[in-house]
Amino acid sequence: MTQTAPAADSKSEGSQHFDVAIVGAGISGIGAAYHLKAQCPRMSFVILEAQDSFGGTWITHRYPGIRSDSDLYTFGYRFKPWIGKPIATAEEILAYLGEVIDENGLNAHIRYRHRIGRARWSSADNLWTLEGTRESDGATVRFTANFLWMCQGYYRHEKGYTPEWEGMESFAGRIVHPQSWPEDLDCIGKKVVVIGSGATAATLIPAIAKRCNHVTMLQRSPTYYALADTLRELDVNAEWIHEITRRKVLFDQAAFTRRCFSEPEAVKQELLSTVRAYLGEDYDVETHFSPKYRPWRRRVAFIPDGDLFQEIRSRRASMVTDEVERFTTSGILTKSGKLLEADIVVTATGFNLNVLGDIDFVIDEQPLSFSDTVTYRGTMFVGVPNMAWVFGYFRSSWTLRVDLVGNFVCRLLNHMKGKGLSKVVPSLRPEDSGMPLSPWIDPENFNPGYVMRGGHLLPRQGNKPEWRHSHDYEVDKEILAAANLSDGTLVYS
């Protein structure tokens, strides 16, 4: 499917052409590059990364204690078995990704500090033109590509989400977001309030509690937590065991998800019983650890060895279930009237949803409104030619879908190359006319804050397998592998 870039004029001088352009050098982009090199060895490709190193999430977040919130047997790529600890630190994950890059010669394909601002498709040339900035010297960069593979993730890396609370400007201490953790932040002997109750808060608090005067987790509503002791007990030190362990973990996760739907109250009580086992029957588990939502509606946070509960039991940390009324000079006043004194406030309040890397997309001179599109198998989009997007799983490891999409895209590229085709665009068939459309993520099924705030920016899906993103690995591993590339949903030229 290789095309030749149009002749360069004075404005496009120095532009570079590739068969495939990958945006993002995080776990999705590195996985995509591996699959391209392994399955499409004659295709040229480039990886464009805005940050100064690879790793995505694992280079953006540098707060104390950062670790995986899912097991590494399924978080690791299928083609490279993870043989370390089941729950790993950011440093260990970055080392693993570095090995993938080194072992497969990917580093030469990566352009760091290349921030893409505009992506323009031309049907006249059957090419994408990407324009952006090389941040090392401010130079304008331009790339053309036959196929665009978006691997930039789902949230804005530059800035996390912090609500605007009254009185923040009057607070005498420091307010920080975990996504922008200052290197000079000293927690020793300080009173710290962490606002939030998700995986970030649950990871951060055990990492800093022993150094602080006291840490308070202030949560508007509780979160479900699951202990990772069983994973710790697995002594996996041989690569050949990896696949067995991976399948066992996937089986257990699928069974747990099914039970969340079929027996939500039983699952809830089981999760709460593990908390009581650590904190005791006299602790108010119902107030602080019993969410109002059903277990499947948000990701369950892993707590290795119950470390968060150990800090609460030791009284180095405490829970407050309340809401912020306003900041004061010395801390936070809650809506119930309680004053939480603080030297440092950490707003572990989530992400800002990012759609296609905040890049301006133009299709044949028409701006693309991504929310108006309909997805093809959660990977491509109606009316958007020669583009795939990796959007992973919320309840399972993101990487599981990276491998599935990698196989699908490479199969599609080879299909096109074998038939001498230059363009592919998902298109609704006559029988799809009037098909009911629903949100990319059903809020009744999964509803964390960042999805509720930004879900309107995402594409829609239909009620047929071709036009859905199932968000379910067990479903996707069958339908993506078996997807018919000639059933009329993909229009070629």
URKAPE-V116961 format. One record per pair of residues at least 12 apart in sequence whose C-alpha atoms are under 6 Angstrom apart, sorted by the first residue. I is the first residue (numbers start at 1). GAP is how many residues later the second one is. If there is no record, write none. Layout:
[[I | GAP] [I | GAP]]
This chain:
[[1 | 416] [1 | 419] [1 | 420] [1 | 421] [2 | 17] [15 | 127] [15 | 128] [16 | 127] [17 | 126] [17 | 127] [17 | 128] [18 | 26] [18 | 27] [18 | 127] [19 | 24] [19 | 25] [19 | 26] [19 | 126] [19 | 127] [20 | 25] [20 | 125] [20 | 126] [20 | 127] [20 | 128] [21 | 24] [21 | 25] [21 | 124] [21 | 127] [22 | 25] [22 | 127] [22 | 128] [23 | 24] [23 | 25] [23 | 127] [23 | 128] [23 | 129] [24 | 24] [24 | 25] [24 | 127] [24 | 128] [25 | 24] [25 | 29] [26 | 28] [26 | 29] [26 | 30] [28 | 123] [28 | 374] [29 | 122] [32 | 374] [35 | 371] [46 | 63] [47 | 62] [47 | 63] [48 | 63] [48 | 66] [49 | 63] [49 | 64] [49 | 65] [50 | 63] [50 | 64] [50 | 65] [51 | 62] [52 | 60] [52 | 61] [58 | 32] [61 | 118] [63 | 115] [63 | 118] [64 | 140] [64 | 143] [65 | 138] [65 | 139] [65 | 142] [66 | 23] [66 | 24] [67 | 21] [67 | 22] [67 | 23] [68 | 19] [68 | 20] [69 | 233] [71 | 15] [71 | 16] [72 | 14] [73 | 173] [74 | 172] [74 | 323] [75 | 322] [75 | 324] [81 | 161] [83 | 154] [113 | 21] [113 | 22] [114 | 19] [114 | 20] [115 | 17] [115 | 18] [116 | 15] [116 | 16] [117 | 15] [117 | 242] [118 | 12] [118 | 13] [118 | 241] [118 | 242] [119 | 242] [120 | 241] [120 | 242] [121 | 242] [121 | 243] [122 | 242] [127 | 18] [127 | 19] [128 | 16] [128 | 17] [129 | 14] [129 | 15] [130 | 12] [130 | 13] [147 | 239] [147 | 240] [148 | 239] [149 | 238] [149 | 239] [149 | 240] [150 | 239] [151 | 239] [152 | 205] [154 | 199] [154 | 200] [155 | 196] [155 | 197] [155 | 198] [155 | 199] [156 | 196] [156 | 198] [160 | 19] [160 | 191] [160 | 192] [161 | 189] [161 | 190] [161 | 191] [162 | 187] [165 | 161] [166 | 160] [167 | 159] [167 | 160] [168 | 159] [170 | 159] [171 | 157] [171 | 158] [172 | 157] [173 | 170] [173 | 171] [174 | 170] [175 | 170] [175 | 171] [176 | 170] [177 | 169] [177 | 170] [187 | 25] [188 | 23] [188 | 24] [189 | 23] [189 | 24] [190 | 22] [190 | 23] [190 | 153] [191 | 22] [191 | 23] [191 | 151] [191 | 152] [192 | 23] [192 | 150] [192 | 152] [192 | 153] [193 | 22] [193 | 23] [193 | 24] [193 | 152] [194 | 23] [194 | 24] [194 | 151] [194 | 152] [195 | 23] [195 | 24] [195 | 152] [195 | 153] [196 | 23] [196 | 152] [196 | 153] [197 | 22] [199 | 102] [201 | 147] [206 | 102] [209 | 107] [214 | 102] [214 | 103] [215 | 102] [216 | 101] [216 | 102] [216 | 103] [217 | 102] [218 | 102] [218 | 103] [219 | 102] [220 | 101] [220 | 102] [220 | 103] [222 | 66] [222 | 67] [222 | 68] [222 | 69] [223 | 68] [224 | 76] [225 | 75] [225 | 76] [225 | 77] [226 | 76] [226 | 77] [227 | 75] [227 | 76] [227 | 77] [227 | 79] [228 | 75] [228 | 76] [229 | 76] [260 | 35] [260 | 36] [279 | 34] [288 | 33] [297 | 148] [297 | 149] [297 | 150] [298 | 148] [298 | 150] [299 | 96] [323 | 12] [351 | 99] [353 | 97] [353 | 101] [370 | 89] [371 | 86] [371 | 87] [371 | 88] [373 | 86] [374 | 85] [374 | 86] [374 | 87] [375 | 86] [375 | 92] [376 | 90] [376 | 91] [377 | 89] [377 | 90] [377 | 91] [377 | 92] [378 | 90] [378 | 91] [382 | 44] [382 | 45] [384 | 41] [385 | 39] [385 | 40] [386 | 38] [393 | 78] [421 | 72] [423 | 69] [423 | 70] [424 | 67] [424 | 68] [425 | 65] [425 | 66] [426 | 63] [426 | 64] [427 | 62] [436 | 26] [437 | 24] [437 | 25] [438 | 22] [438 | 23] [439 | 21] [440 | 19] [440 | 20] [440 | 21]]
